[in-house]
Amino acid sequence: MQAPNTTTIAFLHTNSEHASQLSRALRLRLPRHELFSWLEGDEPPARDIRILLALGTVSHEHLTGLPALELVQTLSDGYENVDLRAAAELGIWVSNAPSDLTGNAASVAEFAVMLLIGASRQLARAIRLQADPPAGTVTVHKSLEGKTLCIVGLGSIGRHLVSRLQTFGLTIMATDHHLEDPPPGVRMYPAHQLTTAIAAADYVVICVPGSAANENLFNASVFGAMKRGSILVNVARGNLIDEAALGAALRSGQISAVGLDVLRLESAHEPSPLRQFSQALITPHLAGETDLSLVGTVRYVGDLVDQWLDGIKPGSLVNLPDNPRRPFPPATRRPTEPMSTAGYKF
């Protein structure tokens, strides 16, 4: 029998160390609630789940059969893996965890700097050559100093990236749908002028959402518009790149190197053909997995759950169900307060 004031919550996730760390931290943050671990592919652990915390895909099948479900709360800024249409039809709210409020944006920006330097210095090739010294010629590596870089998508991650790169002596440009209030020293281009912006860039960093509208944003035409020998970094989503076209660009030398934290197929059972390239520095989608973002995400989600149960409508909702299972009177509508992760340790 459930204790008074206890809510049934499920954490839907894949089997990973990051998910295990989140699960432990969430249990500590939400001790009075019944928190179930729900592994993708398994049956729902309970029928009376009111709040679903999600790390990964939330399909129509996940949502149906949960008549008490009111809220899907992602544990990431991205929510493209949630079936928003099904959620709206079923009256279920969906909320994300904004990266600028959880520490995720800062963590991903730091990782993007590492990929930029690693791709420039051909780190993946150097590691391979340690184990198998070559008989070939030595390639001159590239320095960031004096080069031009274009950030595609100047959201939270992009802005954090600007602040970290300005000390490297780079000329920085950016594309975005919103051109107002750019960081000092950054030349802005509207999103539809992508090919114009990247034409003179030695480096291009992708930071846009992986929405359906951005599918294959970087295709053969865009690669052809890039400066020959430029370097591409992607810390956003794998579906933003036409990987066959990128492979062709790497073979031809149009793109000299890449740093990729995300791929279209990230399963070890379905290896990407991009892994065959020695000039490809590829990591397993871990840019945001830091102590900072872990603590910040758990704090944000825990505070949001508390507010939800107190009848406060979160400011991070991303959909509007026609007939929500949990209606909010106008008097209770106020946004979630910004949360700082400074001073917290895990």
Secondary structure per residue as TSV (DSSP state, phi and psi in degrees):
chain	resnum	aa	ss	phi	psi
A	1	M	-	360.0	132.7
A	2	Q	-	-74.4	137.8
A	3	A	-	-69.8	155.2
A	4	P	T	-58.7	145.1
A	5	N	T	64.2	20.0
A	6	T	-	-101.9	133.6
A	7	T	-	-112.9	140.2
A	8	T	E	-84.6	119.2
A	9	I	E	-125.1	142.4
A	10	A	E	-122.9	143.0
A	11	F	E	-109.9	106.3
A	12	L	E	-91.8	125.3
A	13	H	E	-158.4	168.7
A	14	T	-	-91.2	171.0
A	15	N	S	-85.7	101.7
A	16	S	-	-150.7	161.6
A	17	E	H	-65.3	-38.1
A	18	H	H	-60.9	-43.8
A	19	A	H	-63.8	-37.8
A	20	S	H	-64.4	-40.8
A	21	Q	H	-64.8	-42.5
A	22	L	H	-62.1	-42.6
A	23	S	H	-60.7	-45.2
A	24	R	H	-63.3	-43.3
A	25	A	H	-68.4	-36.6
A	26	L	H	-66.2	-37.8
A	27	R	H	-64.1	-36.7
A	28	L	H	-69.5	-35.2
A	29	R	H	-78.1	-27.8
A	30	L	S	-122.2	59.5
A	31	P	T	-68.7	-25.8
A	32	R	T	-89.2	-2.6
A	33	H	S	-103.5	159.2
A	34	E	E	-89.2	104.8
A	35	L	E	-107.2	114.8
A	36	F	E	-97.3	142.7
A	37	S	E	-90.8	127.0
A	38	W	E	-123.8	107.1
A	39	L	E	-82.3	131.3
A	40	E	T	-52.6	134.4
A	41	G	T	99.2	-18.5
A	42	D	S	-89.8	167.5
A	43	E	-	-73.2	154.4
A	44	P	-	-55.8	137.8
A	45	P	S	-75.4	-13.7
A	46	A	-	-159.3	160.3
A	47	R	S	-94.8	-20.5
A	48	D	-	-100.6	28.6
A	49	I	-	-66.0	124.6
A	50	R	-	-97.7	-33.1
A	51	I	E	-129.1	129.8
A	52	L	E	-113.0	116.3
A	53	L	E	-92.7	128.3
A	54	A	E	-127.5	134.1
A	55	L	E	-127.3	90.3
A	56	G	S	125.4	-148.9
A	57	T	-	-81.2	133.2
A	58	V	B	-122.7	101.8
A	59	S	-	-94.1	174.3
A	60	H	H	-57.9	-38.5
A	61	E	H	-64.4	-35.8
A	62	H	H	-65.3	-36.8
A	63	L	H	-81.5	-34.3
A	64	T	T	-73.6	150.2
A	65	G	T	84.6	5.8
A	66	L	-	-120.9	78.4
A	67	P	T	-66.1	-18.7
A	68	A	T	-95.8	-4.6
A	69	L	-	-66.9	126.7
A	70	E	-	-111.7	-32.2
A	71	L	E	-142.6	132.9
A	72	V	E	-106.4	118.7
A	73	Q	E	-113.3	112.8
A	74	T	E	-74.7	155.1
A	75	L	S	-102.7	29.3
A	76	S	S	-148.7	166.3
A	77	D	S	-69.6	-39.0
A	78	G	-	-74.4	144.3
A	79	Y	-	-136.7	20.2
A	80	E	T	-69.1	-15.8
A	81	N	T	-89.8	3.8
A	82	V	B	-97.2	132.9
A	83	D	-	-75.4	89.8
A	84	L	H	-66.0	-35.7
A	85	R	H	-64.1	-45.9
A	86	A	H	-62.9	-41.4
A	87	A	H	-61.5	-44.2
A	88	A	H	-64.1	-42.5
A	89	E	H	-64.4	-32.6
A	90	L	H	-88.5	-3.2
A	91	G	T	81.6	24.7
A	92	I	-	-104.3	129.4
A	93	W	E	-76.6	151.7
A	94	V	E	-128.5	133.1
A	95	S	E	-130.0	146.8
A	96	N	-	-107.8	178.8
A	97	A	-	-114.9	94.4
A	98	P	-	-54.6	130.1
A	99	S	H	-65.7	-25.6
A	100	D	H	-77.1	-13.4
A	101	L	H	-103.2	-5.9
A	102	T	H	-114.8	-9.9
A	103	G	S	91.6	-4.7
A	104	N	H	-67.1	-40.7
A	105	A	H	-61.3	-44.8
A	106	A	H	-62.8	-40.9
A	107	S	H	-65.3	-44.8
A	108	V	H	-67.3	-38.4
A	109	A	H	-62.4	-42.2
A	110	E	H	-58.8	-43.3
A	111	F	H	-66.1	-37.1
A	112	A	H	-61.9	-38.3
A	113	V	H	-61.6	-42.3
A	114	M	H	-61.4	-43.5
A	115	L	H	-65.6	-37.4
A	116	L	H	-60.6	-49.4
A	117	I	H	-67.6	-42.4
A	118	G	H	-61.7	-42.3
A	119	A	H	-68.4	-39.1
A	120	S	H	-63.4	-38.8
A	121	R	T	-95.0	10.5
A	122	Q	T	51.9	51.8
A	123	L	H	-62.9	-41.4
A	124	A	H	-61.3	-42.8
A	125	R	H	-66.4	-41.1
A	126	A	H	-61.9	-39.4
A	127	I	H	-65.5	-40.9
A	128	R	H	-64.8	-39.6
A	129	L	H	-70.3	-23.5
A	130	Q	H	-59.7	-40.0
A	131	A	H	-81.9	-26.5
A	132	D	S	-140.2	81.2
A	133	P	-	-55.7	137.5
A	134	P	-	-87.9	164.9
A	135	A	S	-105.8	-0.7
A	136	G	S	-84.1	-169.9
A	137	T	-	-82.1	158.7
A	138	V	-	-88.0	132.2
A	139	T	-	-93.7	138.5
A	140	V	-	-75.9	126.8
A	141	H	-	-82.3	162.2
A	142	K	-	-100.0	143.5
A	143	S	-	-104.2	148.6
A	144	L	S	-71.9	-27.8
A	145	E	T	-54.7	125.6
A	146	G	T	81.8	2.2
A	147	K	-	-92.8	172.4
A	148	T	E	-113.4	134.6
A	149	L	E	-128.2	140.1
A	150	C	E	-120.1	124.9
A	151	I	E	-96.5	121.8
A	152	V	E	-96.4	101.8
A	153	G	-	102.7	96.5
A	154	L	-	-99.0	60.8
A	155	G	S	-90.0	-149.9
A	156	S	H	-61.4	-46.1
A	157	I	H	-65.6	-45.2
A	158	G	H	-58.8	-40.8
A	159	R	H	-70.1	-38.8
A	160	H	H	-62.4	-36.9
A	161	L	H	-65.7	-40.7
A	162	V	H	-57.0	-47.9
A	163	S	H	-63.4	-28.4
A	164	R	H	-84.7	-26.7
A	165	L	H	-91.4	-16.6
A	166	Q	G	-65.1	-19.6
A	167	T	G	-82.3	-4.9
A	168	F	G	-91.8	2.6
A	169	G	T	74.5	29.5
A	170	L	-	-94.1	149.6
A	171	T	E	-89.2	123.3
A	172	I	E	-112.7	130.2
A	173	M	E	-120.2	166.0
A	174	A	E	-154.2	151.5
A	175	T	E	-115.5	145.2
A	176	D	E	-167.3	160.5
A	177	H	S	-73.8	-23.5
A	178	H	-	-112.8	118.4
A	179	L	-	-101.5	-4.5
A	180	E	S	-76.4	150.6
A	181	D	S	53.2	55.3
A	182	P	-	-74.1	156.2
A	183	P	-	-61.0	147.9
A	184	P	T	-55.8	135.1
A	185	G	T	84.8	0.3
A	186	V	-	-101.7	124.8
A	187	R	E	-85.6	125.7
A	188	M	E	-100.5	144.5
A	189	Y	E	-128.6	143.4
A	190	P	E	-65.4	154.4
A	191	A	G	-56.6	-34.7
A	192	H	G	-73.9	-6.7
A	193	Q	G	-102.2	33.7
A	194	L	H	-55.4	-50.2
A	195	T	H	-66.1	-29.8
A	196	T	H	-67.8	-43.3
A	197	A	H	-66.8	-39.7
A	198	I	H	-84.6	-9.4
A	199	A	T	-60.3	-33.5
A	200	A	T	-105.4	8.3
A	201	A	-	-89.4	134.2
A	202	D	S	-79.5	-27.2
A	203	Y	E	-132.8	141.9
A	204	V	E	-130.8	127.7
A	205	V	E	-117.9	124.7
A	206	I	E	-92.2	122.6
A	207	C	-	-133.1	18.5
A	208	V	S	-87.2	158.9
A	209	P	-	-64.0	150.1
A	210	G	-	-87.5	49.3
A	211	S	-	-77.2	166.6
A	212	A	G	-60.9	-33.0
A	213	A	G	-65.9	-23.7
A	214	N	G	-99.7	8.8
A	215	E	T	-55.8	128.7
A	216	N	T	53.1	38.8
A	217	L	-	-56.8	-38.7
A	218	F	B	-99.0	103.0
A	219	N	-	-123.4	-171.7
A	220	A	H	-59.0	-38.4
A	221	S	H	-65.0	-43.7
A	222	V	H	-68.2	-42.4
A	223	F	H	-60.7	-37.1
A	224	G	H	-65.3	-26.4
A	225	A	H	-82.9	-14.0
A	226	M	S	-75.0	156.6
A	227	K	-	-63.3	133.4
A	228	R	T	-62.2	133.5
A	229	G	T	84.5	7.9
A	230	S	E	-73.6	169.8
A	231	I	E	-119.4	136.3
A	232	L	E	-115.2	134.4
A	233	V	E	-125.6	135.5
A	234	N	E	-127.9	114.9
A	235	V	-	-119.0	20.4
A	236	A	S	-103.2	-94.7
A	237	R	-	-139.8	148.9
A	238	G	G	-67.7	-27.7
A	239	N	G	-73.1	-3.7
A	240	L	G	-76.6	-14.7
A	241	I	B	-117.9	133.3
A	242	D	-	-78.6	101.9
A	243	E	H	-70.0	-29.7
A	244	A	H	-64.7	-42.6
A	245	A	H	-66.4	-37.0
A	246	L	H	-66.4	-40.3
A	247	G	H	-59.3	-42.5
A	248	A	H	-63.9	-39.4
A	249	A	H	-67.1	-35.3
A	250	L	H	-69.3	-40.4
A	251	R	H	-65.2	-37.3
A	252	S	H	-81.7	-13.4
A	253	G	T	87.2	0.5
A	254	Q	S	-59.2	-41.4
A	255	I	E	-109.7	123.6
A	256	S	E	-85.1	-27.6
A	257	A	E	-163.0	158.9
A	258	V	E	-136.5	150.6
A	259	G	E	-124.0	113.7
A	260	L	E	-125.8	117.4
A	261	D	S	-93.4	-9.0
A	262	V	-	-134.9	146.3
A	263	L	-	-134.1	162.0
A	264	R	S	-64.4	-42.0
A	265	L	-	-114.0	110.1
A	266	E	-	-102.9	0.4
A	267	S	-	-74.7	139.6
A	268	A	T	-65.7	-20.3
A	269	H	T	-82.7	-13.0
A	270	E	S	-129.5	72.2
A	271	P	-	-64.3	139.8
A	272	S	-	-73.9	141.2
A	273	P	G	-63.7	-15.9
A	274	L	G	-67.9	-18.9
A	275	R	G	-68.0	-16.3
A	276	Q	G	-73.9	-16.4
A	277	F	-	-85.4	126.9
A	278	S	T	-68.6	-21.1
A	279	Q	T	-90.9	12.8
A	280	A	E	-105.7	116.4
A	281	L	E	-97.2	108.6
A	282	I	E	-121.6	129.8
A	283	T	-	-123.0	157.5
A	284	P	-	-88.2	58.3
A	285	H	S	52.2	60.0
A	286	L	-	-129.0	16.3
A	287	A	T	-59.7	-33.9
A	288	G	T	-93.6	1.8
A	289	E	-	-89.7	80.9
A	290	T	S	-127.1	168.7
A	291	D	H	-62.8	-36.3
A	292	L	H	-61.0	-49.8
A	293	S	H	-74.1	-30.2
A	294	L	H	-63.2	-50.5
A	295	V	H	-64.8	-43.5
A	296	G	H	-65.2	-39.4
A	297	T	H	-66.8	-45.6
A	298	V	H	-64.4	-39.5
A	299	R	H	-66.0	-45.4
A	300	Y	H	-60.8	-49.5
A	301	V	H	-65.9	-40.8
A	302	G	H	-62.7	-44.2
A	303	D	H	-65.1	-37.7
A	304	L	H	-65.8	-41.1
A	305	V	H	-60.5	-43.7
A	306	D	H	-59.4	-44.7
A	307	Q	H	-65.8	-41.1
A	308	W	H	-58.2	-46.3
A	309	L	H	-71.5	-18.9
A	310	D	T	-88.0	2.3
A	311	G	T	86.3	16.9
A	312	I	-	-97.6	127.7
A	313	K	B	-77.5	123.7
A	314	P	-	-68.1	153.3
A	315	G	T	-84.2	-5.5
A	316	S	T	-103.3	17.9
A	317	L	B	-68.4	139.9
A	318	V	-	-116.5	2.1
A	319	N	-	-138.7	173.5
A	320	L	-	-140.9	90.8
A	321	P	-	-61.8	143.6
A	322	D	S	-65.8	-43.1
A	323	N	S	-129.3	77.3
A	324	P	-	-64.2	139.7
A	325	R	S	-66.0	-25.5
A	326	R	S	-121.1	92.2
A	327	P	-	-75.6	152.9
A	328	F	-	-121.0	117.7
A	329	P	-	-63.1	148.9
A	330	P	G	-54.6	-32.7
A	331	A	G	-67.8	-19.8
A	332	T	G	-97.5	2.1
A	333	R	B	-84.5	106.8
A	334	R	-	-146.9	147.9
A	335	P	-	-73.1	158.4
A	336	T	-	-65.3	136.1
A	337	E	-	-71.2	142.9
A	338	P	-	-58.8	145.4
A	339	M	-	-123.4	130.1
A	340	S	-	-92.3	141.3
A	341	T	-	-101.8	3.3
A	342	A	T	-63.8	138.0
A	343	G	T	84.5	-0.1
A	344	Y	-	-98.7	144.0
A	345	K	-	-127.6	156.2
A	346	F	-	-126.6	360.0
